[in-house]
Amino acid sequence: MKTVLRILLGAVAVLLVGCGGAGDQYYLLTAAGPAPTGGGMGIGVGPVTVAEYIDRSNMIFQTGPQKLEVAEGHHWAGDVRKSVASAMASNLGRELGTGNVRTYPWERDDELRYQVSLDIRQFHGTADGFALLEAGWRIYLLPGGQLVSAKSGTYREPQGRDGFEELAGAQSRALQRLAADIAKGMR
């Protein structure tokens, strides 16, 4: 009887594992390329805040003027805030030629020259084939935290073709454009 019960429980476990999210897909935000290695000007990226509708694992599409849809089965491969911070750190490192870039939280401000905080207000796909990014950023001089600059921008990046992987690529390119604008304030 115990052997039959073990076989039945094993079969149920296999079925549950096989049914749970087999069709789910996961996508990455990527940087333009690796940041330089070694030292250079110290930059801290973060904290990053995101609008509430973005703060989820699922990708989002705007399908009407006031309508957003959650893409079931299509997820970010990690926390959106951390993924944005990581991609931005690499992009800023490339833009400014430094390998000394950290993401929030870091241990000591005195090892950094600048801190960049980000507010991601919009970050989704659109029905007309674009990735939309609206962000505000503040650059602080460290240590001390003196505000150097506060700006915002909106970026529309074409997807090229349909698909969630293409959307993740377009959103990554929008983050690259944002990093280029932020870097102008630190040169």
C-alpha positions as CSV (number, residue, x, y, z in Angstrom):
1,M,0.0,0.0,0.0
2,K,2.8,2.4,0.8
3,T,4.5,1.8,-2.5
4,V,1.3,2.5,-4.4
5,L,0.8,5.7,-2.4
6,R,4.4,6.8,-3.1
7,I,3.9,6.2,-6.9
8,L,0.6,8.1,-6.9
9,L,2.1,11.1,-5.0
10,G,5.1,11.0,-7.3
11,A,2.9,11.1,-10.4
12,V,0.8,14.0,-9.0
13,A,4.0,15.9,-8.2
14,V,5.3,15.4,-11.8
15,L,2.0,16.6,-13.2
16,L,1.9,19.7,-11.0
17,V,5.5,20.6,-11.9
18,G,4.7,20.1,-15.6
19,C,1.5,22.2,-15.5
20,G,2.9,25.1,-13.4
21,G,4.0,27.9,-15.8
22,A,5.5,25.7,-18.5
23,G,4.6,28.4,-21.1
24,D,6.0,31.3,-19.1
25,Q,8.7,33.3,-20.8
26,Y,11.3,35.6,-19.0
27,Y,13.1,38.6,-20.4
28,L,16.1,40.7,-19.5
29,L,16.9,44.4,-19.7
30,T,20.4,44.7,-21.1
31,A,23.0,47.3,-21.4
32,A,24.6,48.5,-24.6
33,G,27.6,46.4,-23.7
34,P,29.9,45.8,-20.7
35,A,31.1,48.8,-18.7
36,P,34.9,49.3,-18.6
37,T,36.7,47.3,-15.9
38,G,38.9,48.9,-13.2
39,G,38.7,52.3,-11.6
40,G,37.5,55.6,-12.8
41,M,35.1,58.2,-11.5
42,G,32.8,56.7,-8.8
43,I,29.1,56.7,-9.6
44,G,26.2,55.3,-7.6
45,V,23.0,54.4,-9.3
46,G,19.8,54.5,-7.2
47,P,17.6,54.3,-5.5
48,V,15.3,53.6,-8.4
49,T,11.5,54.0,-7.9
50,V,8.9,52.8,-10.4
51,A,5.3,53.6,-10.9
52,E,3.0,51.2,-9.1
53,Y,1.6,49.7,-12.4
54,I,5.2,48.7,-13.4
55,D,6.1,47.2,-10.0
56,R,5.3,43.6,-11.1
57,S,6.9,40.7,-12.8
58,N,4.7,40.9,-15.9
59,M,5.4,43.1,-18.9
60,I,2.8,45.8,-19.6
61,F,1.2,47.0,-22.8
62,Q,-0.9,50.2,-23.4
63,T,-3.7,49.2,-25.6
64,G,-5.8,52.4,-25.5
65,P,-5.5,56.0,-24.2
66,Q,-6.3,55.0,-20.6
67,K,-6.0,51.2,-20.9
68,L,-3.1,49.0,-19.9
69,E,-2.9,45.2,-20.2
70,V,-0.8,42.8,-18.2
71,A,1.0,40.3,-20.4
72,E,0.2,37.0,-18.8
73,G,3.0,34.5,-19.2
74,H,5.6,37.2,-20.1
75,H,7.7,38.2,-17.2
76,W,10.8,40.2,-16.3
77,A,13.6,37.9,-15.2
78,G,14.0,39.8,-12.0
79,D,12.8,42.8,-10.0
80,V,12.2,45.7,-12.3
81,R,13.9,48.3,-10.1
82,K,17.0,46.2,-9.7
83,S,17.1,45.4,-13.4
84,V,16.8,49.0,-14.4
85,A,19.5,50.0,-11.9
86,S,21.9,47.3,-13.2
87,A,21.3,48.2,-16.9
88,M,21.7,51.9,-16.1
89,A,24.9,51.3,-14.1
90,S,26.5,49.5,-17.1
91,N,25.3,52.1,-19.5
92,L,26.6,55.0,-17.4
93,G,29.9,53.2,-17.0
94,R,30.2,52.9,-20.8
95,E,29.1,56.5,-21.4
96,L,31.6,57.9,-18.8
97,G,34.4,55.4,-19.3
98,T,34.4,54.2,-15.7
99,G,34.3,50.7,-14.1
100,N,33.7,52.2,-10.7
101,V,29.8,52.2,-10.8
102,R,27.7,50.8,-8.0
103,T,24.0,50.2,-7.5
104,Y,22.0,51.3,-4.4
105,P,22.5,50.5,-1.6
106,W,26.3,50.9,-1.3
107,E,28.3,51.1,1.9
108,R,30.2,54.4,1.6
109,D,29.4,57.7,-0.2
110,D,33.0,58.9,0.1
111,E,34.1,56.4,-2.6
112,L,31.7,58.0,-5.1
113,R,31.7,61.3,-6.9
114,Y,28.0,61.2,-8.1
115,Q,24.7,59.6,-7.2
116,V,22.0,59.2,-9.8
117,S,18.5,58.6,-8.5
118,L,15.7,57.6,-10.9
119,D,11.9,57.8,-11.0
120,I,10.5,55.6,-13.7
121,R,7.0,56.9,-14.4
122,Q,6.1,55.0,-17.6
123,F,7.8,51.8,-18.9
124,H,5.6,49.7,-21.2
125,G,4.9,48.7,-24.8
126,T,2.4,50.6,-27.0
127,A,-0.1,49.3,-29.5
128,D,1.7,51.1,-32.3
129,G,4.9,49.1,-31.8
130,F,7.0,51.3,-29.5
131,A,8.6,51.0,-26.1
132,L,7.8,54.0,-23.9
133,L,10.0,55.2,-21.1
134,E,9.3,58.3,-19.1
135,A,11.8,59.0,-16.3
136,G,12.9,61.7,-14.0
137,W,16.5,61.8,-12.6
138,R,18.5,63.7,-10.1
139,I,22.3,63.9,-10.0
140,Y,23.9,64.5,-6.6
141,L,27.5,65.4,-5.8
142,L,29.0,63.0,-3.2
143,P,29.8,63.0,-0.4
144,G,27.4,65.5,0.9
145,G,24.5,65.0,-1.5
146,Q,24.4,68.4,-3.1
147,L,21.9,68.4,-6.0
148,V,23.7,69.1,-9.3
149,S,20.8,68.6,-11.7
150,A,17.2,67.4,-11.9
151,K,15.6,66.6,-15.2
152,S,13.1,64.3,-16.9
153,G,12.6,62.9,-20.3
154,T,10.4,60.7,-22.4
155,Y,11.8,58.1,-24.8
156,R,9.9,56.2,-27.5
157,E,12.0,53.4,-29.0
158,P,10.6,51.4,-32.0
159,Q,10.3,47.7,-31.5
160,G,11.2,46.7,-35.1
161,R,8.8,43.7,-35.0
162,D,6.2,42.2,-32.8
163,G,7.1,40.1,-29.8
164,F,7.9,40.4,-26.1
165,E,11.7,39.8,-26.7
166,E,11.7,42.7,-29.1
167,L,9.9,44.8,-26.6
168,A,12.5,44.0,-23.9
169,G,15.2,45.0,-26.5
170,A,13.4,48.3,-27.3
171,Q,13.1,49.1,-23.6
172,S,16.8,48.3,-23.1
173,R,17.6,50.8,-25.9
174,A,15.4,53.4,-24.3
175,L,17.4,53.0,-21.1
176,Q,20.6,53.4,-23.1
177,R,19.3,56.8,-24.5
178,L,18.4,57.8,-20.9
179,A,21.9,57.0,-19.7
180,A,23.4,59.1,-22.5
181,D,21.3,62.1,-21.4
182,I,22.2,61.6,-17.7
183,A,25.9,61.3,-18.5
184,K,25.8,64.8,-20.1
185,G,25.1,66.2,-16.7
186,M,28.2,64.5,-15.2
187,R,30.8,65.5,-17.8
